[in-house]
Amino acid sequence: MLIGTLPVTGAASARPASKPAGHSLCMAGETRIFSCTLGAKQVSVCGAGKQAVYLYGRPGKIELVSRSMTLAEQGYSGGGETQIQVTNNGYSYILFDRTVSTGFGTDGRHDPAFSSGLLVRRGGRILSSKRCGNDASIPSLARQFMPTGNEIVVH
C-alpha cells in the first residue's frame, strides 16, 4: 500500500524526541486536532502555536510529516463532512469526518451514520481508502490551525 512507502520528509527530524500523548502521534502540549488508528499505524494532525502538522506512522517511527494542509467543510441534509487535505510530493492525503443520513428509525427519528478515515489520491485518482479503527472526528477548532476554503473531495 502506498501510504507507508513514501519517504519521510525533512521535517520529520524536526519533531521533538518526547513521547506522544495518548492514542495519537501528537506530543504533550500540542493540541490534538485529529487522530485515527489505521491498523498498526496512526495518522494525527496536531496543533502547535497557530500551525498544524500532519503525522503518519507509529510512535517513534514517523514516516510522513507535512505542514501543507487546508480545511474543507460541507453541510448536507441530515449531516455533513469535514476534510483536512494534505499535499506532499504529488500526493493528496484527505482525512475525513462524515455524517450522512441513512433514513429514519422506527421511532421516526433521524438515523445517522458516522465515518472517518484517510484517502490517498494522486492525479485526481483515489489510490487508497481506509477507515479509522477508532472514533475520530475533526473538531471546529481545526479552523484555528489551518486555512479553509477547499472543496470537499467526493468519495
C-alpha positions as CSV (number, residue, x, y, z in Angstrom):
1,M,0.0,0.0,0.0
2,L,1.2,3.5,-0.8
3,I,0.8,5.2,2.5
4,G,3.7,3.5,4.2
5,T,6.1,3.6,1.2
6,L,6.7,7.3,0.8
7,P,9.9,8.8,2.2
8,V,10.0,10.8,5.4
9,T,10.2,14.5,4.7
10,G,13.0,16.5,6.2
11,A,10.5,17.9,8.7
12,A,10.3,14.6,10.5
13,S,13.7,15.0,12.0
14,A,12.5,18.3,13.4
15,R,10.0,16.6,15.7
16,P,10.9,16.5,19.4
17,A,12.1,13.2,20.8
18,S,9.5,13.2,23.6
19,K,6.7,10.6,23.8
20,P,3.4,11.1,22.0
21,A,0.4,11.9,24.3
22,G,-2.3,9.2,24.4
23,H,-3.6,7.4,21.3
24,S,-2.1,9.9,19.0
25,L,1.2,11.0,17.4
26,C,0.8,14.5,19.0
27,M,3.3,15.4,21.6
28,A,2.4,16.6,25.1
29,G,1.5,20.2,24.9
30,E,0.2,20.0,21.3
31,T,-3.5,20.2,20.5
32,R,-4.9,17.0,19.1
33,I,-7.0,18.1,16.1
34,F,-7.4,14.6,14.6
35,S,-6.1,11.2,15.4
36,C,-7.0,8.0,13.5
37,T,-5.9,4.4,14.1
38,L,-5.2,2.6,10.8
39,G,-4.2,-0.9,11.8
40,A,-0.7,-0.8,13.4
41,K,-0.2,2.8,12.2
42,Q,-1.7,6.1,13.1
43,V,-2.4,9.4,11.4
44,S,-2.6,12.6,13.5
45,V,-3.0,16.3,12.9
46,C,-1.5,18.3,15.8
47,G,-1.7,22.0,16.5
48,A,1.2,24.0,18.0
49,G,1.1,27.7,18.1
50,K,-1.0,28.7,15.1
51,Q,0.1,25.9,12.8
52,A,-0.9,22.3,12.3
53,V,1.3,19.4,11.4
54,Y,0.2,16.1,9.8
55,L,2.0,12.9,11.0
56,Y,1.7,9.4,9.7
57,G,3.4,6.3,11.2
58,R,4.0,4.9,14.6
59,P,5.2,6.5,17.8
60,G,8.9,6.7,17.5
61,K,8.8,6.0,13.7
62,I,7.1,8.8,11.8
63,E,7.0,8.1,8.1
64,L,5.4,11.2,6.7
65,V,5.3,14.8,8.0
66,S,3.6,17.7,6.3
67,R,2.6,21.3,7.3
68,S,0.9,21.9,3.9
69,M,-2.8,21.5,4.6
70,T,-6.2,23.1,4.2
71,L,-9.7,22.5,5.8
72,A,-12.8,21.9,3.7
73,E,-16.3,21.7,5.1
74,Q,-19.7,20.9,3.5
75,G,-23.1,20.6,5.1
76,Y,-25.6,18.0,3.9
77,S,-29.3,17.5,4.6
78,G,-29.1,15.3,7.7
79,G,-25.3,15.6,8.1
80,G,-22.1,17.0,6.7
81,E,-18.4,16.4,6.1
82,T,-15.2,18.0,7.2
83,Q,-11.9,17.2,5.5
84,I,-8.3,18.0,6.2
85,Q,-6.5,18.0,2.8
86,V,-2.7,17.5,2.9
87,T,-0.3,17.7,-0.1
88,N,3.1,16.2,-0.3
89,N,5.2,15.2,-3.3
90,G,2.3,15.0,-5.8
91,Y,0.1,13.0,-3.4
92,S,-3.0,14.2,-1.6
93,Y,-3.9,12.8,1.8
94,I,-7.5,13.5,2.7
95,L,-8.6,13.0,6.3
96,F,-12.4,12.9,6.5
97,D,-15.1,13.0,9.2
98,R,-18.6,12.4,7.7
99,T,-22.1,12.1,8.9
100,V,-24.8,11.0,6.5
101,S,-28.5,10.4,6.9
102,T,-29.4,6.7,6.4
103,G,-33.1,7.3,6.8
104,F,-35.3,7.3,9.8
105,G,-35.6,4.8,12.6
106,T,-38.8,3.1,13.5
107,D,-39.4,5.8,16.0
108,G,-39.3,8.4,13.2
109,R,-36.0,9.9,14.4
110,H,-33.1,10.7,12.1
111,D,-30.7,7.6,11.9
112,P,-27.2,9.0,11.0
113,A,-24.1,7.0,10.0
114,F,-20.7,8.3,11.1
115,S,-17.4,7.5,9.3
116,S,-13.9,8.8,9.3
117,G,-10.7,7.8,7.6
118,L,-7.9,8.6,5.2
119,L,-8.0,8.8,1.4
120,V,-4.8,8.9,-0.7
121,R,-5.0,10.5,-4.2
122,R,-2.7,11.2,-7.0
123,G,-3.6,12.8,-10.2
124,G,-7.3,13.1,-9.2
125,R,-7.5,9.3,-8.7
126,I,-8.1,7.6,-5.3
127,L,-5.4,5.1,-4.7
128,S,-6.3,4.1,-1.2
129,S,-9.3,4.5,1.2
130,K,-9.0,3.4,4.9
131,R,-11.4,3.8,7.7
132,C,-10.3,4.7,11.2
133,G,-10.4,1.9,13.8
134,N,-11.4,4.4,16.5
135,D,-13.9,7.2,16.9
136,A,-12.1,10.0,15.1
137,S,-13.6,13.4,14.4
138,I,-12.4,16.8,13.2
139,P,-13.4,19.5,15.7
140,S,-14.2,23.1,14.7
141,L,-11.0,24.2,16.5
142,A,-9.2,22.9,13.4
143,R,-10.0,26.3,11.8
144,Q,-7.6,27.9,14.3
145,F,-4.6,26.0,12.8
146,M,-5.1,25.9,9.0
147,P,-6.7,27.8,6.2
148,T,-10.2,26.9,4.9
149,G,-11.8,27.0,1.6
150,N,-11.1,23.9,-0.5
151,E,-13.9,21.9,-1.9
152,I,-14.8,18.5,-0.5
153,V,-13.2,15.6,-2.3
154,V,-16.1,13.2,-3.3
155,H,-15.5,9.6,-2.3
